[in-house]
């Protein structure tokens, strides 16, 4: 198992892909875990080290990313406005998307 600062990985969570490295902080779709817990995912699509690049089909076998939950929250409000001209139809609605903030602790590379 190799854990080096220059390692980068692409992980999948919440239907989206994120490029991460040890120490980075990312916001993902809300996860059902509490604050200060450890979150591990094996849905690693790609790992890049200075020596090699591992591409999964679809995931890299034996690879894992370990992250710590920093906080849960809701993002800024966006306004959803529907309008139909000449029909006097207007609807205004706000939405705040929940998120989980992760701090990447380490990326475990298979041998």
N, CA, C and O atoms as a GROMACS GRO file, in nm:
protein
  444
    1UNK      N    1   0.083  -0.118   0.000
    1UNK     CA    2   0.000   0.000   0.000
    1UNK      C    3   0.088   0.125   0.000
    1UNK      O    4   0.183   0.135   0.078
    2UNK      N    5   0.055   0.218  -0.088
    2UNK     CA    6   0.136   0.338  -0.105
    2UNK      C    7   0.050   0.460  -0.080
    2UNK      O    8  -0.058   0.473  -0.138
    3UNK      N    9   0.095   0.550   0.006
    3UNK     CA   10   0.025   0.676   0.029
    3UNK      C   11   0.126   0.789   0.018
    3UNK      O   12   0.211   0.805   0.106
    4UNK      N   13   0.116   0.867  -0.088
    4UNK     CA   14   0.209   0.974  -0.116
    4UNK      C   15   0.129   1.100  -0.148
    4UNK      O   16   0.019   1.090  -0.202
    5UNK      N   17   0.181   1.218  -0.115
    5UNK     CA   18   0.111   1.342  -0.139
    5UNK      C   19   0.085   1.369  -0.287
    5UNK      O   20  -0.013   1.436  -0.320
    6UNK      N   21   0.169   1.321  -0.377
    6UNK     CA   22   0.154   1.351  -0.519
    6UNK      C   23   0.055   1.258  -0.590
    6UNK      O   24   0.045   1.261  -0.712
    7UNK      N   25  -0.016   1.177  -0.514
    7UNK     CA   26  -0.116   1.087  -0.573
    7UNK      C   27  -0.245   1.165  -0.593
    7UNK      O   28  -0.288   1.241  -0.506
    8UNK      N   29  -0.308   1.144  -0.709
    8UNK     CA   30  -0.439   1.203  -0.738
    8UNK      C   31  -0.532   1.089  -0.781
    8UNK      O   32  -0.488   0.989  -0.837
    9UNK      N   33  -0.660   1.107  -0.754
    9UNK     CA   34  -0.757   1.004  -0.790
    9UNK      C   35  -0.886   1.070  -0.835
    9UNK      O   36  -0.914   1.185  -0.801
   10UNK      N   37  -0.964   0.995  -0.912
   10UNK     CA   38  -1.098   1.037  -0.951
   10UNK      C   39  -1.194   0.938  -0.888
   10UNK      O   40  -1.187   0.818  -0.912
   11UNK      N   41  -1.286   0.991  -0.804
   11UNK     CA   42  -1.383   0.906  -0.737
   11UNK      C   43  -1.523   0.940  -0.784
   11UNK      O   44  -1.547   1.046  -0.842
   12UNK      N   45  -1.614   0.848  -0.759
   12UNK     CA   46  -1.754   0.868  -0.796
   12UNK      C   47  -1.839   0.860  -0.669
   12UNK      O   48  -1.829   0.763  -0.593
   13UNK      N   49  -1.921   0.961  -0.647
   13UNK     CA   50  -2.017   0.960  -0.537
   13UNK      C   51  -2.132   1.052  -0.572
   13UNK      O   52  -2.113   1.161  -0.626
   14UNK      N   53  -2.250   1.009  -0.540
   14UNK     CA   54  -2.368   1.090  -0.568
   14UNK      C   55  -2.395   1.109  -0.715
   14UNK      O   56  -2.458   1.208  -0.754
   15UNK      N   57  -2.348   1.017  -0.800
   15UNK     CA   58  -2.370   1.028  -0.944
   15UNK      C   59  -2.278   1.128  -1.013
   15UNK      O   60  -2.298   1.158  -1.131
   16UNK      N   61  -2.179   1.179  -0.941
   16UNK     CA   62  -2.084   1.274  -0.999
   16UNK      C   63  -1.943   1.224  -0.977
   16UNK      O   64  -1.919   1.136  -0.894
   17UNK      N   65  -1.849   1.280  -1.052
   17UNK     CA   66  -1.709   1.243  -1.040
   17UNK      C   67  -1.629   1.360  -0.986
   17UNK      O   68  -1.652   1.475  -1.024
   18UNK      N   69  -1.534   1.331  -0.896
   18UNK     CA   70  -1.453   1.434  -0.832
   18UNK      C   71  -1.306   1.393  -0.839
   18UNK      O   72  -1.273   1.277  -0.818
   19UNK      N   73  -1.217   1.490  -0.869
   19UNK     CA   74  -1.074   1.465  -0.865
   19UNK      C   75  -1.025   1.507  -0.727
   19UNK      O   76  -1.049   1.620  -0.684
   20UNK      N   77  -0.958   1.415  -0.657
   20UNK     CA   78  -0.916   1.440  -0.520
   20UNK      C   79  -0.768   1.409  -0.503
   20UNK      O   80  -0.708   1.334  -0.581
   21UNK      N   81  -0.711   1.468  -0.400
   21UNK     CA   82  -0.574   1.437  -0.358
   21UNK      C   83  -0.573   1.446  -0.206
   21UNK      O   84  -0.662   1.509  -0.149
   22UNK      N   85  -0.475   1.384  -0.138
   22UNK     CA   86  -0.472   1.390   0.008
   22UNK      C   87  -0.466   1.535   0.057
   22UNK      O   88  -0.384   1.614   0.011
   23UNK      N   89  -0.553   1.568   0.152
   23UNK     CA   90  -0.558   1.703   0.206
   23UNK      C   91  -0.661   1.793   0.141
   23UNK      O   92  -0.691   1.900   0.194
   24UNK      N   93  -0.715   1.754   0.027
   24UNK     CA   94  -0.812   1.840  -0.041
   24UNK      C   95  -0.949   1.830   0.027
   24UNK      O   96  -0.980   1.731   0.093
   25UNK      N   97  -1.030   1.935   0.010
   25UNK     CA   98  -1.164   1.942   0.067
   25UNK      C   99  -1.263   1.954  -0.048
   25UNK      O  100  -1.248   2.040  -0.134
   26UNK      N  101  -1.364   1.866  -0.050
   26UNK     CA  102  -1.464   1.868  -0.156
   26UNK      C  103  -1.603   1.868  -0.095
   26UNK      O  104  -1.622   1.822   0.018
   27UNK      N  105  -1.700   1.918  -0.171
   27UNK     CA  106  -1.841   1.913  -0.132
   27UNK      C  107  -1.912   1.816  -0.225
   27UNK      O  108  -1.908   1.831  -0.347
   28UNK      N  109  -1.976   1.716  -0.166
   28UNK     CA  110  -2.047   1.614  -0.243
   28UNK      C  111  -2.194   1.616  -0.204
   28UNK      O  112  -2.234   1.685  -0.110
   29UNK      N  113  -2.275   1.540  -0.278
   29UNK     CA  114  -2.416   1.526  -0.242
   29UNK      C  115  -2.426   1.470  -0.101
   29UNK      O  116  -2.336   1.398  -0.056
   30UNK      N  117  -2.532   1.502  -0.031
   30UNK     CA  118  -2.545   1.467   0.110
   30UNK      C  119  -2.530   1.316   0.133
   30UNK      O  120  -2.594   1.235   0.066
   31UNK      N  121  -2.445   1.281   0.230
   31UNK     CA  122  -2.424   1.142   0.270
   31UNK      C  123  -2.489   1.120   0.405
   31UNK      O  124  -2.494   1.210   0.488
   32UNK      N  125  -2.540   0.999   0.428
   32UNK     CA  126  -2.609   0.967   0.552
   32UNK      C  127  -2.510   0.917   0.657
   32UNK      O  128  -2.522   0.804   0.704
   33UNK      N  129  -2.413   1.000   0.695
   33UNK     CA  130  -2.318   0.971   0.802
   33UNK      C  131  -2.308   1.096   0.890
   33UNK      O  132  -2.337   1.206   0.844
   34UNK      N  133  -2.267   1.078   1.016
   34UNK     CA  134  -2.261   1.193   1.106
   34UNK      C  135  -2.126   1.263   1.097
   34UNK      O  136  -2.032   1.212   1.036
   35UNK      N  137  -2.118   1.381   1.158
   35UNK     CA  138  -1.994   1.461   1.156
   35UNK      C  139  -1.879   1.386   1.223
   35UNK      O  140  -1.900   1.305   1.313
   36UNK      N  141  -1.757   1.414   1.177
   36UNK     CA  142  -1.632   1.359   1.230
   36UNK      C  143  -1.621   1.208   1.215
   36UNK      O  144  -1.536   1.146   1.280
   37UNK      N  145  -1.703   1.147   1.132
   37UNK     CA  146  -1.687   1.004   1.102
   37UNK      C  147  -1.591   0.988   0.985
   37UNK      O  148  -1.561   1.084   0.914
   38UNK      N  149  -1.544   0.866   0.966
   38UNK     CA  150  -1.457   0.834   0.854
   38UNK      C  151  -1.544   0.774   0.743
   38UNK      O  152  -1.625   0.685   0.768
   39UNK      N  153  -1.525   0.824   0.622
   39UNK     CA  154  -1.599   0.777   0.505
   39UNK      C  155  -1.500   0.711   0.410
   39UNK      O  156  -1.401   0.774   0.371
   40UNK      N  157  -1.525   0.587   0.374
   40UNK     CA  158  -1.437   0.515   0.280
   40UNK      C  159  -1.517   0.480   0.156
   40UNK      O  160  -1.632   0.436   0.165
   41UNK      N  161  -1.456   0.499   0.042
   41UNK     CA  162  -1.520   0.460  -0.083
   41UNK      C  163  -1.422   0.380  -0.167
   41UNK      O  164  -1.303   0.411  -0.172
   42UNK      N  165  -1.474   0.276  -0.232
   42UNK     CA  166  -1.393   0.197  -0.323
   42UNK      C  167  -1.433   0.222  -0.468
   42UNK      O  168  -1.390   0.150  -0.558
   43UNK      N  169  -1.515   0.325  -0.490
   43UNK     CA  170  -1.555   0.362  -0.625
   43UNK      C  171  -1.452   0.459  -0.683
   43UNK      O  172  -1.481   0.576  -0.707
   44UNK      N  173  -1.332   0.406  -0.705
   44UNK     CA  174  -1.221   0.485  -0.757
   44UNK      C  175  -1.210   0.454  -0.906
   44UNK      O  176  -1.187   0.339  -0.945
   45UNK      N  177  -1.225   0.556  -0.989
   45UNK     CA  178  -1.224   0.537  -1.134
   45UNK      C  179  -1.084   0.544  -1.193
   45UNK      O  180  -1.054   0.477  -1.291
   46UNK      N  181  -0.996   0.625  -1.131
   46UNK     CA  182  -0.862   0.646  -1.186
   46UNK      C  183  -0.769   0.687  -1.073
   46UNK      O  184  -0.808   0.761  -0.983
   47UNK      N  185  -0.646   0.638  -1.079
   47UNK     CA  186  -0.542   0.680  -0.985
   47UNK      C  187  -0.419   0.718  -1.065
   47UNK      O  188  -0.376   0.645  -1.154
   48UNK      N  189  -0.361   0.836  -1.031
   48UNK     CA  190  -0.240   0.881  -1.100
   48UNK      C  191  -0.131   0.903  -0.994
   48UNK      O  192  -0.147   0.983  -0.902
   49UNK      N  193  -0.020   0.831  -1.010
   49UNK     CA  194   0.098   0.849  -0.927
   49UNK      C  195   0.210   0.898  -1.017
   49UNK      O  196   0.197   0.895  -1.139
   50UNK      N  197   0.322   0.942  -0.959
   50UNK     CA  198   0.433   0.984  -1.045
   50UNK      C  199   0.486   0.872  -1.135
   50UNK      O  200   0.540   0.900  -1.242
   51UNK      N  201   0.471   0.747  -1.092
   51UNK     CA  202   0.525   0.635  -1.170
   51UNK      C  203   0.427   0.576  -1.269
   51UNK      O  204   0.468   0.526  -1.374
   52UNK      N  205   0.297   0.578  -1.237
   52UNK     CA  206   0.200   0.508  -1.321
   52UNK      C  207   0.063   0.571  -1.313
   52UNK      O  208   0.035   0.655  -1.227
   53UNK      N  209  -0.023   0.529  -1.406
   53UNK     CA  210  -0.163   0.568  -1.406
   53UNK      C  211  -0.246   0.441  -1.414
   53UNK      O  212  -0.228   0.360  -1.505
   54UNK      N  213  -0.339   0.424  -1.319
   54UNK     CA  214  -0.427   0.308  -1.317
   54UNK      C  215  -0.567   0.353  -1.355
   54UNK      O  216  -0.624   0.443  -1.293
   55UNK      N  217  -0.623   0.289  -1.457
   55UNK     CA  218  -0.757   0.320  -1.503
   55UNK      C  219  -0.846   0.200  -1.476
   55UNK      O  220  -0.812   0.088  -1.514
   56UNK      N  221  -0.958   0.222  -1.410
   56UNK     CA  222  -1.048   0.113  -1.376
   56UNK      C  223  -1.145   0.080  -1.487
   56UNK      O  224  -1.166   0.158  -1.579
   57UNK      N  225  -1.204  -0.039  -1.476
   57UNK     CA  226  -1.305  -0.082  -1.573
   57UNK      C  227  -1.427  -0.137  -1.500
   57UNK      O  228  -1.438  -0.260  -1.499
   58UNK      N  229  -1.515  -0.067  -1.442
   58UNK     CA  230  -1.517   0.078  -1.426
   58UNK      C  231  -1.437   0.128  -1.306
   58UNK      O  232  -1.399   0.244  -1.302
   59UNK      N  233  -1.410   0.040  -1.206
   59UNK     CA  234  -1.338   0.084  -1.086
   59UNK      C  235  -1.203   0.015  -1.077
   59UNK      O  236  -1.185  -0.096  -1.129
   60UNK      N  237  -1.107   0.079  -1.010
   60UNK     CA  238  -0.974   0.022  -0.988
   60UNK      C  239  -0.987  -0.078  -0.873
   60UNK      O  240  -1.029  -0.041  -0.763
   61UNK      N  241  -0.952  -0.204  -0.899
   61UNK     CA  242  -0.965  -0.310  -0.800
   61UNK      C  243  -0.864  -0.290  -0.688
   61UNK      O  244  -0.745  -0.272  -0.713
   62UNK      N  245  -0.911  -0.293  -0.564
   62UNK     CA  246  -0.823  -0.281  -0.448
   62UNK      C  247  -0.791  -0.138  -0.407
   62UNK      O  248  -0.725  -0.118  -0.305
   63UNK      N  249  -0.835  -0.040  -0.481
   63UNK     CA  250  -0.808   0.101  -0.448
   63UNK      C  251  -0.916   0.151  -0.353
   63UNK      O  252  -1.030   0.105  -0.356
   64UNK      N  253  -0.879   0.247  -0.269
   64UNK     CA  254  -0.972   0.301  -0.171
   64UNK      C  255  -0.933   0.445  -0.140
   64UNK      O  256  -0.815   0.479  -0.138
   65UNK      N  257  -1.034   0.528  -0.114
   65UNK     CA  258  -1.011   0.666  -0.071
   65UNK      C  259  -1.076   0.681   0.066
   65UNK      O  260  -1.193   0.647   0.084
   66UNK      N  261  -0.999   0.732   0.162
   66UNK     CA  262  -1.046   0.751   0.298
   66UNK      C  263  -1.060   0.901   0.322
   66UNK      O  264  -0.967   0.978   0.297
   67UNK      N  265  -1.177   0.942   0.371
   67UNK     CA  266  -1.205   1.084   0.396
   67UNK      C  267  -1.273   1.101   0.530
   67UNK      O  268  -1.337   1.009   0.582
   68UNK      N  269  -1.258   1.220   0.586
   68UNK     CA  270  -1.323   1.254   0.712
   68UNK      C  271  -1.435   1.353   0.683
   68UNK      O  272  -1.418   1.446   0.604
   69UNK      N  273  -1.551   1.332   0.747
   69UNK     CA  274  -1.664   1.422   0.730
   69UNK      C  275  -1.636   1.550   0.808
   69UNK      O  276  -1.615   1.544   0.930
   70UNK      N  277  -1.633   1.664   0.742
   70UNK     CA  278  -1.611   1.791   0.811
   70UNK      C  279  -1.741   1.852   0.858
   70UNK      O  280  -1.753   1.894   0.974
   71UNK      N  281  -1.840   1.859   0.768
   71UNK     CA  282  -1.968   1.918   0.806
   71UNK      C  283  -2.075   1.882   0.705
   71UNK      O  284  -2.046   1.838   0.594
   72UNK      N  285  -2.199   1.901   0.747
   72UNK     CA  286  -2.314   1.893   0.659
   72UNK      C  287  -2.372   2.034   0.649
   72UNK      O  288  -2.361   2.113   0.743
   73UNK      N  289  -2.433   2.064   0.538
   73UNK     CA  290  -2.490   2.197   0.523
   73UNK      C  291  -2.581   2.205   0.403
   73UNK      O  292  -2.613   2.105   0.339
   74UNK      N  293  -2.621   2.328   0.374
   74UNK     CA  294  -2.704   2.355   0.257
   74UNK      C  295  -2.638   2.468   0.180
   74UNK      O  296  -2.591   2.565   0.238
   75UNK      N  297  -2.636   2.455   0.048
   75UNK     CA  298  -2.570   2.554  -0.035
   75UNK      C  299  -2.656   2.679  -0.048
   75UNK      O  300  -2.765   2.688   0.009
   76UNK      N  301  -2.605   2.776  -0.123
   76UNK     CA  302  -2.677   2.901  -0.143
   76UNK      C  303  -2.811   2.876  -0.213
   76UNK      O  304  -2.825   2.781  -0.289
   77UNK      N  305  -2.907   2.963  -0.186
   77UNK     CA  306  -3.039   2.949  -0.245
   77UNK      C  307  -3.036   2.988  -0.393
   77UNK      O  308  -2.978   3.090  -0.430
   78UNK      N  309  -3.100   2.906  -0.475
   78UNK     CA  310  -3.121   2.942  -0.615
   78UNK      C  311  -3.271   2.965  -0.633
   78UNK      O  312  -3.353   2.903  -0.566
   79UNK      N  313  -3.306   3.052  -0.724
   79UNK     CA  314  -3.446   3.085  -0.750
   79UNK      C  315  -3.489   3.012  -0.878
   79UNK      O  316  -3.424   3.022  -0.981
   80UNK      N  317  -3.600   2.941  -0.867
   80UNK     CA  318  -3.661   2.874  -0.982
   80UNK      C  319  -3.784   2.955  -1.020
   80UNK      O  320  -3.878   2.965  -0.940
   81UNK      N  321  -3.785   3.014  -1.138
   81UNK     CA  322  -3.895   3.102  -1.179
   81UNK      C  323  -3.956   3.049  -1.308
   81UNK      O  324  -3.887   3.035  -1.409
   82UNK      N  325  -4.085   3.020  -1.303
   82UNK     CA  326  -4.158   2.974  -1.422
   82UNK      C  327  -4.246   3.087  -1.471
   82UNK      O  328  -4.308   3.159  -1.392
   83UNK      N  329  -4.252   3.103  -1.602
   83UNK     CA  330  -4.328   3.214  -1.660
   83UNK      C  331  -4.381   3.174  -1.796
   83UNK      O  332  -4.308   3.119  -1.878
   84UNK      N  333  -4.509   3.201  -1.819
   84UNK     CA  334  -4.568   3.180  -1.951
   84UNK      C  335  -4.623   3.314  -1.998
   84UNK      O  336  -4.712   3.370  -1.935
   85UNK      N  337  -4.569   3.365  -2.108
   85UNK     CA  338  -4.613   3.498  -2.153
   85UNK      C  339  -4.760   3.497  -2.197
   85UNK      O  340  -4.810   3.398  -2.249
   86UNK      N  341  -4.827   3.609  -2.174
   86UNK     CA  342  -4.965   3.635  -2.215
   86UNK      C  343  -5.068   3.547  -2.144
   86UNK      O  344  -5.185   3.548  -2.183
   87UNK      N  345  -5.029   3.472  -2.043
   87UNK     CA  346  -5.122   3.383  -1.974
   87UNK      C  347  -5.134   3.414  -1.824
   87UNK      O  348  -5.207   3.346  -1.753
   88UNK      N  349  -5.064   3.515  -1.777
   88UNK     CA  350  -5.064   3.553  -1.636
   88UNK      C  351  -5.022   3.437  -1.546
   88UNK      O  352  -5.078   3.417  -1.438
   89UNK      N  353  -4.923   3.361  -1.592
   89UNK     CA  354  -4.874   3.247  -1.514
   89UNK      C  355  -4.731   3.276  -1.469
   89UNK      O  356  -4.641   3.289  -1.552
   90UNK      N  357  -4.711   3.286  -1.338
   90UNK     CA  358  -4.578   3.306  -1.282
   90UNK      C  359  -4.569   3.226  -1.152
   90UNK      O  360  -4.660   3.230  -1.069
   91UNK      N  361  -4.460   3.153  -1.136
   91UNK     CA  362  -4.435   3.079  -1.012
   91UNK      C  363  -4.290   3.102  -0.972
   91UNK      O  364  -4.199   3.087  -1.054
   92UNK      N  365  -4.270   3.137  -0.848
   92UNK     CA  366  -4.136   3.161  -0.797
   92UNK      C  367  -4.113   3.066  -0.680
   92UNK      O  368  -4.193   3.059  -0.587
   93UNK      N  369  -4.000   2.994  -0.686
   93UNK     CA  370  -3.970   2.896  -0.583
   93UNK      C  371  -3.820   2.900  -0.556
   93UNK      O  372  -3.742   2.923  -0.649
   94UNK      N  373  -3.778   2.878  -0.433
   94UNK     CA  374  -3.638   2.875  -0.398
   94UNK      C  375  -3.595   2.732  -0.365
   94UNK      O  376  -3.678   2.648  -0.328
   95UNK      N  377  -3.466   2.704  -0.380
   95UNK     CA  378  -3.414   2.570  -0.352
   95UNK      C  379  -3.273   2.582  -0.294
   95UNK      O  380  -3.190   2.657  -0.345
   96UNK      N  381  -3.246   2.506  -0.186
   96UNK     CA  382  -3.112   2.497  -0.129
   96UNK      C  383  -3.074   2.350  -0.125
   96UNK      O  384  -3.138   2.269  -0.058
   97UNK      N  385  -2.968   2.316  -0.198
   97UNK     CA  386  -2.924   2.177  -0.210
   97UNK      C  387  -2.840   2.137  -0.089
   97UNK      O  388  -2.744   2.206  -0.056
   98UNK      N  389  -2.874   2.026  -0.020
   98UNK     CA  390  -2.791   1.981   0.092
   98UNK      C  391  -2.660   1.920   0.042
   98UNK      O  392  -2.656   1.861  -0.066
   99UNK      N  393  -2.553   1.934   0.121
   99UNK     CA  394  -2.423   1.881   0.084
   99UNK      C  395  -2.352   1.825   0.206
   99UNK      O  396  -2.391   1.851   0.320
  100UNK      N  397  -2.246   1.748   0.181
  100UNK     CA  398  -2.155   1.700   0.283
  100UNK      C  399  -2.015   1.742   0.242
  100UNK      O  400  -1.975   1.721   0.127
  101UNK      N  401  -1.941   1.800   0.334
  101UNK     CA  402  -1.805   1.845   0.305
  101UNK      C  403  -1.708   1.739   0.356
  101UNK      O  404  -1.712   1.700   0.472
  102UNK      N  405  -1.620   1.693   0.266
  102UNK     CA  406  -1.524   1.587   0.298
  102UNK      C  407  -1.382   1.641   0.294
  102UNK      O  408  -1.348   1.721   0.208
  103UNK      N  409  -1.299   1.596   0.388
  103UNK     CA  410  -1.154   1.622   0.383
  103UNK      C  411  -1.088   1.489   0.350
  103UNK      O  412  -1.102   1.392   0.425
  104UNK      N  413  -1.015   1.484   0.238
  104UNK     CA  414  -0.953   1.360   0.195
  104UNK      C  415  -0.831   1.333   0.283
  104UNK      O  416  -0.739   1.415   0.289
  105UNK      N  417  -0.830   1.217   0.350
  105UNK     CA  418  -0.720   1.182   0.438
  105UNK      C  419  -0.610   1.107   0.363
  105UNK      O  420  -0.493   1.143   0.372
  106UNK      N  421  -0.648   1.002   0.290
  106UNK     CA  422  -0.547   0.925   0.216
  106UNK      C  423  -0.610   0.851   0.099
  106UNK      O  424  -0.730   0.824   0.097
  107UNK      N  425  -0.524   0.819   0.002
  107UNK     CA  426  -0.562   0.740  -0.113
  107UNK      C  427  -0.479   0.613  -0.109
  107UNK      O  428  -0.356   0.619  -0.112
  108UNK      N  429  -0.545   0.499  -0.104
  108UNK     CA  430  -0.477   0.371  -0.093
  108UNK      C  431  -0.467   0.311  -0.233
  108UNK      O  432  -0.568   0.285  -0.298
  109UNK      N  433  -0.342   0.289  -0.277
  109UNK     CA  434  -0.314   0.237  -0.412
  109UNK      C  435  -0.285   0.088  -0.402
  109UNK      O  436  -0.203   0.049  -0.318
  110UNK      N  437  -0.348   0.002  -0.484
  110UNK     CA  438  -0.316  -0.140  -0.482
  110UNK      C  439  -0.177  -0.166  -0.541
  110UNK      O  440  -0.127  -0.090  -0.624
  111UNK      N  441  -0.116  -0.274  -0.496
  111UNK     CA  442   0.018  -0.309  -0.545
  111UNK      C  443   0.012  -0.382  -0.677
  111UNK      O  444   0.116  -0.419  -0.732
   0.00000   0.00000   0.00000
